Amino acid sequence: MFSKACEYGIRASTYIALKSLEGTRVSLKEIAEQIDSPVAFTAKVLQQLSKNHIVESVKGASGGFEIATSNISKIKLDRIVYAIDGNTVYEGCGLGLKKCNANEPCPVHDKFVQIRADLKNMLENTNLYDMTIGLEEGLTYLRR
């Protein structure tokens, strides 16, 4: 449902949040490695996240990316999705038809209405801190 850039954006933000909770800034190279993403592509994603005030970029020898610990529980996943993909995850046809609506639905239109509502609810109610909990305990992963 998400673009590849959005998937990497969520994973990168989660990793940065985890390291920020540990008091550490992380480099572009480390982030790309930890989320299994090409460095150049990760740089573009991080640029979007920085531009939208989700992550902070610190320049210099001790620079890198971080998120203020006071913001980690305030940043919801819907904000990351919107920064990378806009509202596209909530729009469009589930089968990719150019014209699909309640008056002229595709075969899965009504089911996708509920799926999108559930997805929107999850994205609006899950924050970056929630995403780090399983990582800290080794129960969830950002790469395989």
C-alpha positions as a printed NumPy array, in Angstrom:
array([[  0.   ,   0.   ,   0.   ],
       [  2.928,   2.349,   0.615],
       [  5.52 ,   3.443,  -1.892],
       [  9.012,   2.034,  -1.416],
       [ 10.142,   5.511,  -0.313],
       [  7.428,   5.566,   2.344],
       [  8.371,   2.109,   3.608],
       [ 11.98 ,   3.241,   3.952],
       [ 10.82 ,   6.49 ,   5.579],
       [  8.93 ,   4.627,   8.288],
       [ 11.826,   2.232,   8.852],
       [ 14.423,   5.03 ,   8.911],
       [ 12.354,   7.145,  11.306],
       [ 11.896,   4.156,  13.59 ],
       [ 15.613,   3.376,  13.606],
       [ 16.527,   7.017,  14.236],
       [ 13.981,   7.137,  17.082],
       [ 15.479,   4.01 ,  18.636],
       [ 19.019,   5.398,  18.487],
       [ 17.851,   8.811,  19.733],
       [ 16.322,   7.134,  22.779],
       [ 19.784,   5.661,  23.364],
       [ 21.291,   9.165,  23.101],
       [ 23.019,   8.537,  19.764],
       [ 22.97 ,  10.305,  16.402],
       [ 23.196,   8.034,  13.385],
       [ 24.868,   8.489,  10.027],
       [ 23.204,   8.129,   6.657],
       [ 25.329,   5.059,   5.933],
       [ 24.339,   3.356,   9.187],
       [ 20.647,   4.071,   8.634],
       [ 20.772,   2.709,   5.082],
       [ 22.551,  -0.411,   6.294],
       [ 20.17 ,  -1.012,   9.201],
       [ 17.015,  -0.642,   7.089],
       [ 18.487,  -2.461,   4.059],
       [ 18.095,   0.494,   1.703],
       [ 20.417,   2.002,  -0.935],
       [ 22.362,   4.966,   0.505],
       [ 21.398,   7.447,  -2.241],
       [ 17.716,   6.536,  -1.97 ],
       [ 17.851,   6.752,   1.824],
       [ 19.404,  10.222,   1.531],
       [ 16.44 ,  11.432,  -0.541],
       [ 13.957,   9.941,   1.917],
       [ 15.753,  11.526,   4.882],
       [ 15.773,  14.854,   3.084],
       [ 11.954,  14.682,   2.873],
       [ 11.683,  13.686,   6.522],
       [ 13.985,  16.526,   7.56 ],
       [ 12.109,  19.039,   5.414],
       [  8.885,  17.981,   7.167],
       [ 10.459,  18.29 ,  10.646],
       [ 10.21 ,  14.582,  11.448],
       [ 13.957,  14.012,  11.791],
       [ 16.732,  16.494,  12.464],
       [ 19.914,  16.583,  10.419],
       [ 23.018,  17.748,  12.281],
       [ 26.042,  18.64 ,  10.169],
       [ 29.671,  18.26 ,  11.124],
       [ 32.062,  15.629,  12.407],
       [ 29.713,  14.515,  15.193],
       [ 26.646,  15.054,  13.047],
       [ 24.023,  12.669,  11.809],
       [ 20.304,  12.211,  12.199],
       [ 18.281,  12.346,  15.374],
       [ 14.82 ,  12.982,  16.749],
       [ 14.323,  14.957,  19.944],
       [ 13.331,  12.402,  22.568],
       [ 10.43 ,  14.624,  23.619],
       [  9.001,  14.293,  20.086],
       [  9.327,  10.529,  19.595],
       [  5.992,   9.73 ,  21.199],
       [  4.336,  12.686,  19.441],
       [  5.255,  11.717,  15.865],
       [  2.512,   9.511,  14.468],
       [  3.022,   7.293,  11.44 ],
       [  0.414,   9.214,   9.431],
       [  2.738,  12.233,   9.513],
       [  5.578,  10.196,   7.995],
       [  3.296,   8.708,   5.348],
       [  1.963,  12.149,   4.449],
       [  5.507,  13.597,   4.225],
       [  6.55 ,  10.946,   1.696],
       [  3.376,   9.808,  -0.131],
       [  0.826,  12.519,   0.615],
       [ -2.742,  11.23 ,   0.815],
       [ -2.396,   8.617,  -1.936],
       [ -2.72 ,   5.702,   0.492],
       [ -6.27 ,   6.854,   1.276],
       [ -7.285,   7.483,  -2.331],
       [ -7.446,   5.635,  -5.604],
       [ -8.897,   2.32 ,  -6.624],
       [ -7.854,  -0.928,  -4.988],
       [ -7.602,  -2.491,  -8.454],
       [ -5.96 ,   0.525, -10.064],
       [ -8.962,   1.645, -12.125],
       [ -8.901,   5.273, -13.238],
       [-12.49 ,   5.813, -12.186],
       [-13.796,   4.071,  -9.095],
       [-16.226,   5.492,  -6.56 ],
       [-19.352,   4.578,  -4.614],
       [-21.528,   5.223,  -7.69 ],
       [-19.301,   3.252, -10.076],
       [-17.397,   0.824,  -7.822],
       [-14.861,  -1.813,  -8.747],
       [-15.45 ,  -5.325,  -7.339],
       [-13.398,  -4.606,  -4.182],
       [-14.42 ,  -0.958,  -3.639],
       [-16.562,  -1.548,  -0.551],
       [-13.941,  -3.769,   1.093],
       [-11.213,  -1.199,   0.446],
       [-13.279,   1.515,   2.132],
       [-13.03 ,  -0.433,   5.401],
       [ -9.374,  -1.386,   4.878],
       [ -8.463,   2.268,   4.322],
       [-10.406,   3.332,   7.405],
       [ -8.578,   0.73 ,   9.496],
       [ -5.216,   1.744,   8.006],
       [ -5.885,   5.427,   8.667],
       [ -6.842,   4.625,  12.265],
       [ -3.642,   2.603,  12.775],
       [ -1.417,   5.298,  11.242],
       [ -3.058,   8.067,  13.283],
       [ -2.749,   6.103,  16.531],
       [  0.739,   4.618,  16.259],
       [  3.722,   6.76 ,  17.184],
       [  7.447,   6.238,  16.748],
       [  7.88 ,   5.253,  20.372],
       [  5.374,   2.418,  19.838],
       [  7.465,   1.279,  16.878],
       [ 10.683,   1.101,  18.937],
       [  9.364,  -1.096,  21.75 ],
       [  9.609,  -4.388,  19.884],
       [ 12.99 ,  -3.436,  18.432],
       [ 14.495,  -2.847,  21.86 ],
       [ 13.296,  -6.255,  23.011],
       [ 14.328,  -8.059,  19.804],
       [ 10.721,  -8.956,  18.998],
       [ 10.497,  -6.914,  15.778],
       [ 12.942,  -6.145,  12.983],
       [ 13.626,  -3.453,  10.392],
       [ 15.436,  -5.707,   7.934],
       [ 15.704,  -9.393,   7.079]])
